């Protein structure tokens, strides 16, 4: 699993659900990204979450990974292979997300978003497929519809969607399923009160999604029961997009 650096994030929610289902976990995080975000770095979160998952019965390995570095995935996969062996599931929940619009996005920001959200995700997906065993595996990638005034994030996530859907066709012969999951707005510390109120008012359920809501769907897609779902861009957002 990528992007599991905070105890309140979507990645952490998915990790908890998978640990409860009996998975062992290899996690990545990158605190330099958190340092640029409104929530800031929570230096103890990785250790706290690791201990929680271990208490639930999972073997857990956590690795820092800067996916802006084109060599990061190769180095990471070597570490994971040494620590955890063959992987049978891949969850892509990392991201670069810095708000900017068409007229004020910088070239550096645009390229960083595509490096992290698109290129590294393709590298991870391909590396996962190359090492998968005879029983195959499952890929779940988190995406978003947020595009206006979040241009590089939305554009790079749109490219990720196409890569994952292609994987469903290209990697099916290896027993790999691949799906994209769009959870809609989930408050993990990035919303202010006004935005939280506005989004909840537009949510048919009257509440925003939680990491646990997203985790339940991701865990199903990774389970044997969910593996016939393949090549889909799924919106599990409580009806927000309806």
C-alpha positions in Angstrom: 0.0 0.0 0.0 1.2 3.5 -0.8 0.4 6.8 0.9 -0.1 5.5 4.5 1.7 8.2 6.5 -1.1 9.4 8.8 -3.5 7.7 11.2 -6.5 9.7 9.9 -5.9 9.2 6.1 -7.8 7.1 3.6 -4.7 4.9 3.3 -4.7 4.2 7.1 -8.4 3.3 6.9 -7.8 0.8 4.1 -4.8 -0.6 6.0 -7.0 -1.2 9.1 -9.6 -3.0 7.0 -7.0 -5.2 5.3 -5.4 -6.1 8.6 -8.8 -7.1 9.9 -9.2 -9.4 6.9 -5.9 -11.1 7.6 -3.6 -9.3 5.2 0.1 -8.7 6.0 1.1 -5.2 4.9 3.9 -3.3 3.3 3.3 0.5 3.5 4.9 3.6 2.1 4.8 7.1 3.4 6.6 10.4 2.6 6.5 13.0 5.4 8.1 15.8 3.3 4.8 15.9 1.4 2.8 16.2 4.6 5.1 19.1 5.6 3.7 21.1 2.7 0.1 20.3 3.5 -2.3 22.1 5.9 -2.2 19.2 8.4 1.6 19.2 8.6 3.9 16.3 9.7 2.6 14.1 12.5 6.0 12.4 13.3 4.6 9.6 15.4 1.8 8.5 13.1 3.7 5.9 11.1 4.9 4.2 14.3 1.5 4.5 16.0 -0.4 3.0 13.0 2.2 0.2 12.5 1.8 -0.8 16.2 -2.0 -0.7 15.8 -1.9 -2.9 12.7 0.5 -5.3 14.4 -1.8 -5.6 17.4 -4.5 -6.6 15.0 -2.4 -9.5 13.8 -0.7 -8.2 10.7 3.0 -8.3 9.9 3.7 -4.7 8.9 6.7 -3.1 7.1 6.8 0.6 6.5 9.1 2.3 4.0 9.7 6.0 3.2 9.3 6.6 -0.6 9.7 9.8 -2.6 7.8 8.9 -5.8 9.0 12.1 -7.5 12.3 10.3 -7.8 12.2 8.0 -10.9 14.4 5.4 -9.1 12.2 5.2 -6.0 10.0 2.4 -7.2 12.8 0.1 -8.1 14.5 0.7 -4.7 11.2 0.3 -2.9 10.3 -3.0 -4.5 13.7 -4.5 -3.7 13.1 -3.5 0.0 9.6 -5.0 0.0 10.7 -8.2 -1.6 13.4 -8.7 1.0 11.0 -7.9 3.9 7.6 -9.3 2.7 8.2 -11.6 -0.2 5.7 -11.8 -3.1 2.8 -9.3 -3.0 -0.7 -10.4 -3.9 -2.4 -6.9 -3.6 -1.5 -3.4 -4.6 -3.3 -0.3 -3.3 -2.3 3.0 -4.8 -3.4 5.7 -2.3 -0.4 8.1 -2.5 -0.8 11.5 -4.2 0.7 14.9 -4.9 -2.2 17.4 -4.6 -1.5 21.1 -4.5 -4.3 23.4 -5.6 -3.7 25.5 -8.7 -5.6 26.5 -11.9 -4.9 26.6 -15.6 -3.4 30.1 -15.5 -1.2 29.8 -12.4 0.1 26.2 -12.4 3.8 26.1 -12.6 5.8 23.7 -14.8 7.5 22.3 -11.8 4.2 21.6 -10.0 2.7 20.1 -13.2 5.6 17.7 -13.7 5.8 16.8 -10.0 2.1 15.8 -10.0 2.5 13.6 -13.1 5.7 12.1 -11.7 4.1 11.1 -8.4 0.5 10.4 -9.4 1.0 8.9 -12.9 4.5 7.8 -13.6 5.2 6.3 -10.2 1.8 4.6 -10.2 2.5 3.0 -13.6 6.0 1.9 -12.3 4.4 0.4 -9.2 1.7 -1.4 -11.2 4.2 -2.8 -13.6 6.6 -3.9 -10.9 3.7 -5.6 -9.0 2.7 -7.5 -12.1 6.3 -8.7 -12.8 6.6 -10.3 -9.3 3.0 -11.7 -8.9 2.7 -15.4 -8.2 0.6 -18.0 -9.8 -2.5 -17.1 -7.8 -2.5 -13.6 -9.4 -3.4 -10.5 -7.4 -5.6 -7.4 -7.3 -4.9 -3.7 -7.9 -7.0 -0.8 -6.5 -6.0 2.8 -7.3 -7.7 5.8 -5.7 -8.8 8.6 -8.0 -10.7 11.9 -8.0 -13.1 14.0 -10.1 -11.5 17.2 -8.6 -10.2 19.1 -11.6 -11.2 22.8 -11.7 -8.7 24.9 -9.7 -6.8 21.6 -9.0 -5.6 21.2 -12.5 -2.4 19.1 -12.2 -3.9 16.8 -9.6 -7.0 16.1 -11.7 -5.2 15.7 -14.9 -2.6 13.3 -13.5 -5.4 11.3 -11.8 -7.2 11.1 -15.1 -4.1 9.6 -16.7 -3.9 7.2 -13.8 -7.4 6.0 -14.5 -6.6 5.1 -18.1 -3.4 3.1 -17.0 -5.3 1.1 -14.4 -8.1 0.3 -16.8 -5.6 -0.8 -19.4 -4.0 -3.1 -16.8 -7.3 -4.9 -16.4 -7.0 -6.0 -20.1 -3.3 -6.4 -20.3 -2.7 -8.2 -17.0 -5.8 -10.3 -16.8 -3.9 -13.3 -18.2 -1.7 -13.2 -15.0 -4.8 -13.4 -12.8 -4.6 -9.8 -11.9 -7.7 -7.6 -11.5 -7.4 -3.8 -11.6 -9.9 -1.2 -10.7 -10.0 2.5 -10.0 -12.0 3.7 -6.9 -13.3 7.3 -6.6 -14.5 7.9 -3.1 -15.7 11.5 -3.5 -14.9 14.1 -0.8 -13.5 12.5 2.4 -12.4 14.8 5.1 -9.0 13.7 6.3 -7.8 17.1 7.5 -7.8 19.2 4.3 -11.2 20.8 4.6 -12.1 24.0 6.5 -15.5 24.4 8.2 -17.1 26.2 5.3 -16.1 23.6 2.7 -17.1 20.8 5.0 -20.5 22.3 5.5 -20.9 23.0 1.7 -20.0 19.5 0.7 -22.1 17.8 3.3 -25.1 19.8 2.1 -24.6 18.4 -1.4 -24.3 14.8 -0.2 -27.5 12.8 -0.4 -26.6 10.9 2.8 -26.2 14.2 4.7 -22.7 13.4 5.8 -19.3 13.2 4.2 -17.5 9.9 3.5 -15.0 8.5 6.0 -11.8 6.5 5.5 -13.8 3.5 6.8 -16.4 3.9 4.0 -13.7 3.8 1.4 -11.8 1.0 3.1 -14.8 -1.4 3.0 -15.0 -1.1 -0.8 -11.3 -1.4 -1.3 -11.1 -4.5 0.9 -13.9 -6.1 -1.1 -12.1 -5.4 -4.4 -9.0 -7.0 -3.0 -10.8 -10.0 -1.7 -11.4 -13.3 -3.6 -15.1 -12.3 -3.7 -14.4 -9.0 -5.4 -11.9 -10.2 -8.0 -14.6 -10.6 -10.8 -15.0 -6.8 -10.7 -12.3 -5.8 -13.1 -11.5 -2.8 -15.4 -13.9 -0.5 -13.7 -13.9 3.1 -12.5 -16.1 2.8 -9.5 -17.7 5.7 -7.6 -18.3 4.8 -4.0 -19.2 8.2 -2.8 -22.5 7.9 -1.1 -24.3 9.4 -4.1 -22.3 12.7 -4.2 -21.8 12.4 -7.9 -25.3 11.3 -8.7 
